[in-house]
């Protein structure tokens, strides 16, 4: 079998030259579009997700951080509000490296200001620097709380005076800027107040005020005699909520869940009262009474002189000193005189002091006592299925059942008639509209499915564009490039087949022609070759005959 001769126009070196200018441009455009699609797909898949590194940075800290990230070869982006973003995989690494270098420093100056103290600073400047350092350190401590984004502390430190009369206490004000959607509870506000008051000498917690970025007063000294402060209101609300929960917990097992509603109002006395009482009881009997002191006074006045006794020396002696004992009878003034001399007057006084039955009571009433409780309870009708009805019918409770529920509520709330408590239990049908059951969210509306569809859509879009370029541009150009030239006429045995050169040495036309038209074109362009072919055919026929 003869080997086929490949025409020169089919060689790869001359394949691109055989294309028309339009075909060349189309092939180049398709190749460029395909390369662009591949590059875009690679960049899209290799593009990292950026996350926030720091936010609310000052210009000074932002410039220092950007310079350090450039040295660390970490790509970054900047956004409004002093925000710097880095790739998600390098967020923690960048934060640790920047923290080791003391970044961000922040605009708050602490006690490091004392390290650059210059020689010859006046006492006033030293006091100002100390106050700035103390305010900065307190602000940093407040900023360490999770809800606080930024904080500023202002201290009013009066000048020390040697006179107690002119001494003024220091005061402080704290401005906190909270993160969006965050808030400080009462415990955190109290912690800030005590933190600041404990850091400044002689600063009372009552002299510390805390406000947020919206100007809401969070803590301050309150001298409100008419209303209640936040702690007292919270205490009242807790009493009411606990009472409502006790009522609902005891009734729900009986009437069913969501079939009871209760509201409680508590009247709480927050006044502080101190009572001091001193009472004296009646004296007891003399036998049981305790004697505090007892005294007896006895005196005697002598009458006119009357000769008495035996004349002689004994009657002329002076009398002995008198004695007056406290208890008991008095002894005679003179042993030589008789017990009762004629004409003498005697006076005796006895005083006895008993202990007094005295009672002192000092009573201080506790603050926050309940003066009165008022409760209102509504119980739903009983839902019982009716015969032959598709929907359950509501039937009211009987009087016995309502009385039992009332008794249970009284015990649950701690009803006290002496303090004026009030309770009202009503049985009524709840107005509950028939709501259709919530349908589950379709798969095509779920956020996860939407995000997955977006990612898959991007990949399908790139693939579709690539297929359009390949099958719409590149493939037709390659097919036109590899189109075969017309087959030459059969050559006689022993002679090579004649080549079919293109006219004028140019490339053959790209469009396909019929065999008859090709033969005509060949006879017109090269008559000698056609004549040789005809002679060969005639010679072959003569030999065969």
C-alpha positions in Angstrom: 0.0 0.0 0.0 1.4 3.4 -1.1 2.2 5.9 1.6 0.0 9.1 1.6 1.9 12.2 0.8 1.2 15.1 3.3 1.0 18.4 1.4 3.2 21.2 2.5 0.2 23.3 3.4 -0.7 20.8 6.2 2.6 21.2 8.1 2.3 22.8 11.6 4.7 25.6 10.6 2.4 26.8 7.9 -0.9 26.0 9.6 -1.3 29.4 11.3 -0.2 31.1 8.1 -3.1 29.5 6.2 -5.7 31.2 8.4 -7.4 34.4 7.2 -6.9 37.6 9.2 -10.3 37.2 10.7 -9.5 33.6 11.8 -6.2 34.7 13.3 -7.9 37.5 15.3 -10.6 35.1 16.5 -8.1 32.5 17.6 -6.0 35.1 19.5 -9.1 36.5 21.2 -10.3 33.1 22.3 -6.9 32.3 23.7 -6.8 35.6 25.6 -10.3 35.1 27.0 -9.5 31.6 28.2 -6.3 32.8 29.9 -8.2 35.6 31.6 -10.9 33.2 32.9 -8.4 30.8 34.2 -6.5 33.7 36.0 -9.7 35.1 37.5 -10.7 31.7 38.8 -7.3 31.2 40.4 -7.3 34.6 42.0 -10.8 34.2 43.3 -10.0 30.8 44.8 -6.7 32.0 46.3 -8.0 35.4 47.6 -7.8 35.2 51.5 -10.6 36.4 53.8 -9.6 39.5 55.7 -10.6 40.0 59.3 -10.3 43.0 61.7 -6.9 43.3 63.4 -7.6 46.5 65.3 -10.2 49.2 65.2 -10.7 52.7 66.5 -7.0 53.4 66.2 -5.5 56.8 66.4 -3.5 58.1 63.5 -0.3 57.7 65.4 -1.0 54.0 66.4 -2.3 53.3 62.9 0.8 54.5 61.2 3.1 52.5 63.6 1.1 49.4 63.1 1.0 49.7 59.3 4.8 50.2 59.2 5.4 47.2 61.4 3.0 45.0 59.2 5.1 46.0 56.2 8.2 44.9 57.9 6.6 41.6 58.8 5.4 41.1 55.2 1.8 40.8 56.3 -0.7 42.1 53.7 -3.2 44.5 55.2 -6.2 46.7 54.3 -7.5 49.9 55.9 -11.1 50.9 56.4 -12.9 53.8 57.9 -12.9 54.4 61.7 -9.2 53.6 62.2 -9.7 49.9 61.2 -6.9 47.7 59.9 -7.7 44.3 58.4 -5.3 41.4 57.7 -5.8 37.8 56.4 -7.8 35.6 58.7 -5.0 33.1 59.1 -2.5 35.7 60.3 -4.7 37.7 62.7 -3.5 36.1 66.0 0.1 36.0 64.9 0.1 39.7 64.0 -1.6 40.6 67.3 1.0 38.7 69.3 4.0 40.2 67.5 2.6 43.7 67.7 1.8 43.2 71.4 5.4 42.2 72.1 6.4 45.6 70.7 3.9 47.5 72.7 1.4 48.2 69.9 -1.1 49.7 69.9 0.0 52.2 72.6 -3.2 54.1 72.6 -3.7 57.8 73.2 -4.0 57.3 77.0 -0.9 58.1 78.9 -0.2 56.3 82.1 2.6 56.4 84.7 5.2 56.1 81.9 4.9 59.9 81.7 7.0 59.9 84.9 9.9 58.2 83.1 10.6 61.3 81.0 10.5 63.7 83.9 12.9 66.5 83.2 15.1 68.2 85.8 13.9 71.5 87.1 10.1 70.8 86.8 8.0 72.9 89.1 5.8 71.4 91.8 2.7 72.4 89.8 3.9 70.5 86.8 4.7 67.5 88.9 1.2 67.5 90.3 -0.4 67.8 86.8 1.7 65.0 85.5 0.8 62.8 88.4 -2.9 63.5 87.9 -2.6 62.7 84.2 -0.8 59.5 84.9 -3.4 58.5 87.5 -6.3 59.3 85.1 -4.7 57.3 82.3 -4.1 54.2 84.5 -7.7 54.3 85.7 -8.9 54.7 82.1 -6.9 51.7 81.0 -8.3 49.6 83.9 -11.9 50.6 82.9 -11.2 49.7 79.3 -10.3 46.2 80.3 -14.0 45.5 80.8 -15.5 43.5 78.0 -18.5 45.9 77.2 -16.2 49.1 77.3 -14.5 50.2 74.0 -13.0 53.4 75.4 -13.0 55.3 78.6 -11.9 58.6 80.0 -11.5 59.5 83.7 -11.5 63.1 85.1 -10.3 63.7 88.6 -10.9 66.8 90.6 -8.2 66.8 93.3 -8.5 69.9 95.6 -5.4 71.5 97.0 -4.5 70.2 100.4 -5.3 72.6 103.3 -4.1 72.6 106.8 -7.5 73.8 108.1 -10.2 71.1 108.5 -12.8 73.7 107.9 -11.6 74.5 104.4 -10.9 70.9 103.4 -12.8 69.7 100.3 -13.2 66.0 99.3 -12.0 64.9 95.8 -14.5 64.0 93.1 -14.3 61.9 89.9 -16.2 61.5 86.6 -15.9 58.5 84.3 -17.0 58.6 80.6 -17.3 55.1 79.1 -17.8 54.4 75.4 -19.6 51.0 75.0 -19.4 48.6 72.1 -22.5 48.5 69.9 -25.2 46.4 71.4 -23.4 46.1 74.8 -24.5 47.5 78.1 -23.1 47.7 81.7 -25.2 46.1 84.5 -25.5 47.5 88.0 -22.7 45.2 89.3 -20.2 46.4 86.7 -21.1 50.1 87.3 -20.6 49.6 91.0 -17.3 47.9 90.3 -16.1 50.9 88.2 -17.2 53.3 91.0 -15.3 51.3 93.7 -12.3 50.9 91.5 -12.0 54.7 91.0 -12.8 55.5 94.6 -10.3 53.0 95.9 -7.5 54.3 93.7 -7.7 57.9 94.9 -7.1 58.8 98.6 -10.1 60.1 100.5 -12.4 59.7 97.5 -15.9 58.5 98.5 -17.9 56.2 96.2 -20.7 58.8 96.5 -18.5 61.4 94.7 -18.0 59.2 91.6 -20.2 59.7 88.5 -20.3 57.4 85.5 -22.0 58.2 82.2 -22.0 56.6 78.8 -21.4 58.0 75.3 -25.1 58.9 75.0 -25.0 61.0 78.1 -27.0 58.5 80.2 -26.2 58.8 83.9 -25.2 55.3 85.2 -24.1 56.1 88.7 -24.0 59.2 90.9 -24.8 60.4 94.3 -28.5 60.3 94.8 -30.4 62.1 97.4 -33.9 61.2 96.3 -36.4 61.3 99.1 -39.5 61.0 97.0 -38.7 58.3 94.5 -36.8 55.0 94.5 -33.4 54.3 93.2 -32.4 51.6 90.8 -31.6 49.1 93.5 -34.9 49.6 95.3 -36.9 49.3 92.0 -35.0 46.1 91.2 -35.9 44.7 94.7 -39.6 45.5 94.2 -39.6 43.9 90.7 -37.9 40.8 92.1 -40.6 40.4 94.8 -43.4 40.8 92.2 -41.7 38.4 89.8 -41.1 35.7 92.5 -44.7 36.0 93.6 -46.1 35.6 90.1 -43.9 32.6 89.5 -45.1 30.9 92.7 -48.7 31.5 91.6 -48.2 30.1 88.1 -46.2 27.2 89.3 -48.9 26.0 91.6 -51.8 26.6 89.1 -50.3 25.3 85.8 -50.4 21.6 86.8 -54.1 22.1 87.5 -55.4 24.3 84.6 -52.6 23.5 82.1 -49.8 25.5 80.7 -50.6 29.0 79.2 -54.0 28.8 80.9 -53.3 31.2 83.8 -52.2 34.8 83.9 -51.1 36.6 87.1 -50.0 40.1 88.0 -48.8 41.2 91.4 -48.2 44.7 92.8 -46.0 45.0 95.9 -46.0 48.1 98.2 -42.6 48.0 99.9 -41.6 50.3 102.7 -38.0 51.5 102.3 -38.0 54.0 105.2 -35.5 53.5 108.0 -37.1 53.9 111.5 -35.4 53.7 114.8 -37.5 53.5 118.1 -36.1 54.1 121.6 -38.5 53.4 124.5 -37.8 53.6 128.3 -40.5 52.2 130.5 -40.8 52.0 134.3 -42.7 49.2 136.0 -44.6 49.4 139.4 -42.6 48.7 142.5 -42.7 45.2 143.9 -43.5 44.1 147.4 -41.1 44.9 150.2 -40.1 41.3 150.6 -39.1 40.9 146.9 -37.9 44.4 146.3 -34.2 45.1 146.0 -32.9 47.9 148.3 -30.5 50.3 146.6 -29.8 52.4 149.8 -31.1 52.9 153.3 -30.4 55.6 155.9 -31.7 56.5 159.4 -31.3 59.9 161.1 -32.1 60.3 164.8 -31.7 63.5 166.9 -32.5 64.4 170.6 -32.9 67.8 172.2 -32.4 67.9 176.0 -34.9 69.7 178.2 -34.2 72.0 181.2 -31.6 70.8 183.7 -32.9 68.7 186.6 -30.7 67.4 189.3 -30.3 63.7 188.9 -28.0 61.1 190.1 -25.8 60.7 193.1 -24.1 63.9 194.1 -20.4 63.7 193.7 -17.8 63.4 191.0 -19.6 61.1 188.6 -22.5 63.4 188.1 -20.1 66.3 187.2 -18.3 64.4 184.3 -19.0 65.4 180.7 -21.3 63.1 178.7 -19.8 60.5 176.4 -19.9 61.1 172.6 -23.2 60.2 171.1 -23.6 57.4 168.5 -26.1 57.3 165.6 -26.0 53.9 163.9 -27.5 53.6 160.3 -29.4 50.4 161.1 -30.9 49.5 164.5 -31.9 51.4 167.5 -29.8 54.2 168.9 -27.8 53.7 172.0 -28.3 56.0 175.0 -26.3 59.2 174.9 -25.1 58.8 178.3 -24.8 55.5 180.2 -25.5 57.3 183.4 -28.7 58.9 182.1 -31.9 57.0 182.0 -33.5 56.0 178.6 -36.0 58.7 178.6 -35.2 61.8 180.6 -38.0 64.0 181.6 -38.3 67.0 179.3 -36.1 65.7 176.5 -37.4 65.6 172.7 -36.1 62.9 170.3 -36.5 62.9 166.4 -35.7 59.8 164.2 -35.8 59.6 160.3 -35.4 56.5 158.2 -35.0 56.5 154.3 -35.0 53.4 152.2 -34.3 53.5 148.4 -35.5 50.5 146.3 -34.3 49.6 142.8 -36.6 50.8 140.0 -38.0 48.4 137.4 -36.8 50.1 134.2 -37.0 48.8 130.6 -35.1 50.4 127.6 -36.0 49.2 124.1 -34.0 50.3 121.0 -35.7 49.0 117.9 -34.5 49.6 114.3 -36.9 48.4 111.7 -35.5 46.7 108.6 -35.7 48.5 105.3 -37.7 46.9 102.5 -40.6 45.4 104.4 -43.8 44.6 102.4 -46.6 46.8 103.4 -49.2 45.3 101.1 -49.6 42.8 98.2 -52.2 43.1 95.5 -52.7 40.2 93.1 -54.9 39.6 90.1 -55.3 36.1 88.6 -57.2 35.1 85.5 -57.8 31.4 84.8 -58.9 30.2 81.3 -62.0 28.1 80.8 -61.6 24.4 80.6 -61.3 23.2 77.0 -63.3 20.0 76.7 -64.0 18.2 73.4 -67.7 18.4 72.5 -69.6 15.5 71.1 -69.6 15.6 67.3 -67.6 18.8 67.1 -64.3 19.2 65.5 -63.2 21.9 67.8 -63.0 21.7 71.6 -65.6 23.7 73.6 -64.7 26.0 76.4 -66.6 25.4 79.7 -66.3 27.6 82.8 -65.0 26.3 86.1 -67.4 25.5 88.9 -67.6 27.6 92.0 -65.9 24.8 94.1 -63.0 24.7 91.7 -62.7 28.5 91.6 -62.7 28.5 95.5 -60.0 25.9 95.6 -57.8 27.9 93.2 -58.4 31.0 95.2 -57.2 29.2 98.4 -54.1 27.9 96.7 -53.2 31.4 95.4 -53.7 32.8 98.9 -51.2 30.4 100.3 -48.7 30.7 97.4 -48.6 34.5 97.7 -48.5 34.6 101.5 -51.8 36.5 101.8 -52.0 38.5 105.0 -55.4 40.2 105.7 -54.0 42.2 108.6 -51.7 44.2 106.4 -54.4 44.8 103.8 -53.5 42.3 101.1 -56.0 42.0 98.2 -56.6 39.1 95.8 -59.0 38.8 92.9 -59.3 35.5 90.9 -61.4 35.5 87.7 -62.4 32.7 85.4 -62.7 33.9 81.8 -62.1 32.5 78.3 -58.8 33.6 76.7 -59.0 35.2 73.4 -56.4 33.2 71.5 -56.6 33.6 67.7 -56.2 30.4 65.6 -52.7 30.8 64.2 -51.5 28.5 61.5 -48.6 26.4 62.5 -45.3 27.9 61.5 -44.1 26.3 58.3 -40.4 25.2 58.2 -38.2 27.5 56.2 -37.6 26.1 52.7 -34.2 24.9 51.8 -33.8 27.6 49.1 -34.5 30.3 51.7 -32.1 29.1 54.4 -29.0 31.3 54.8 -26.5 28.4 54.6 -28.1 27.1 51.4 -28.0 30.6 49.9 -24.3 31.1 50.7 -23.5 27.6 49.3 -25.5 28.4 46.1 -23.6 31.7 45.7 -20.2 29.9 45.9 -21.4 27.1 43.5 -22.8 29.8 41.1 -19.4 31.5 40.9 -17.7 28.2 40.0 -20.4 27.3 37.4 -20.1 30.8 35.9 -16.4 30.5 35.4 -16.8 27.0 34.0 -19.6 28.2 31.6 -17.5 31.1 30.4 -14.6 28.7 29.8 -16.8 26.3 27.8 -18.2 29.2 25.7 -14.7 30.4 24.8 -13.4 26.8 24.1 -16.4 25.6 22.0 -17.4 29.0 20.5 -14.0 30.5 19.6 -11.0 28.2 20.1 -12.5 25.0 18.6 -13.8 26.5 15.4 -10.5 28.2 14.8 -8.6 24.9 15.4 -11.0 23.0 13.2 -10.5 25.6 10.4 -6.7 25.4 11.0 -6.6 21.6 10.6 -8.8 21.4 7.5 -7.2 19.1 4.8 -6.2 20.3 1.3 -8.0 18.7 -1.8 -6.7 15.2 -2.7 -4.5 15.1 -5.8 -5.4 13.0 -8.9 -4.2 9.5 -8.9 -0.7 9.1 -10.4 0.2 6.2 -12.7 2.2 3.3 -11.5 5.8 4.1 -11.0 5.3 7.8 -10.9 4.8 10.1 -7.9 1.5 11.8 -7.5 1.7 15.4 -8.7 1.5 18.1 -6.0 -1.3 20.6 -6.0 0.4 23.9 -5.4 -1.6 26.9 -4.5 -1.9 29.6 -7.1 0.7 32.3 -7.0 2.4 30.5 -4.0 -0.4 31.7 -1.7 -2.3 29.6 0.8 -5.3 27.6 -0.4 -8.6 29.1 0.4 -10.2 28.0 3.7 -13.6 27.2 2.3 -14.2 23.7 0.9 -14.9 23.3 -2.9 -16.3 20.4 -5.0 -14.0 17.9 -6.8 -15.1 19.1 -10.2 -14.3 22.7 -9.3 -10.9 21.6 -8.0 -10.1 19.8 -11.3 -11.1 22.8 -13.4 -9.0 25.0 -11.2 -6.0 22.7 -11.6 -6.4 22.4 -15.4 -6.5 26.2 -15.6 -3.5 26.8 -13.4 -1.3 23.9 -14.6 -2.3 22.5 -18.0 0.9 20.5 -18.4 0.3 18.5 -15.3 -3.3 17.7 -16.4 -2.0 16.6 -19.8 0.5 14.3 -18.2 -2.3 12.8 -16.1 -4.4 12.2 -19.2 -1.5 10.6 -21.1 -1.0 8.3 -18.2 -4.6 7.3 -18.1 -4.6 6.6 -22.0 -1.4 4.6 -21.7 -2.8 2.5 -19.0 -6.0 1.8 -20.9 -4.0 0.7 -24.0 -1.9 -1.7 -22.0 -5.0 -3.2 -20.4 -6.7 -3.8 -23.8 
